[in-house]
Amino acid sequence: MVFLFCHFVSIFSLFSTFAEQIIKINYMRYLRIILPICLLILLSAASSPKKAKEKPVYVFGLAFSFADSVICYTDLQLLDSVQLEQKAFLPQRSFYSYQLKNYLENEKDLSERTCMIYFSTNKNQLTKEFNKVLNRYRKDKAYVLIDLKEEDFKFAKPQF
């Protein structure tokens, strides 16, 4: 009887180890399927583009020529429906320079101008830069400064 009981216990322990192995195998099989799915979900959530905050973009332009001492500048303006790109660049910023250049050539008969655009989402920071740039030219009396009011010239979003 003891032999039968020992035999029964060894068979039971063998069966339980076998059952544990089957459970581990099934668990590992499910884990192999579930783990990559969880990783994909986690990575896609982490790499999804964050919703950009709609911040207003302010801009002013400056135009000068190397041939004369006339410098034209625009007032600080708010750009309508423009959002900065990922690395804080103004999309199609060269088109804004060309808008100012074309206006000066067609309306003011000032050709051969080099136009620069300053932009920022922080109005105070851009105002400081605006004053800094203009004071540089105001100190030197050799320059003639022409203020282009917003009623005369306004930057527009490029249309394609």
Buried (B, 14 or more C-beta within 10 A) or exposed (E): EEEEEEEEEEEEEEEEEEEEEEEEEEEEEEEEEEEEEEEEEEEEEEEEEEEEEEEEBBBBBBBBBEEEEBBBBBBBBEBEEBBBEEEEEBEBEEBBBEBBBEBBEEEBEBEEBEBBBBBBBEBEEBBEBBEEBBEEBEEEEEBEEEEBEEEEBBBEEBEE
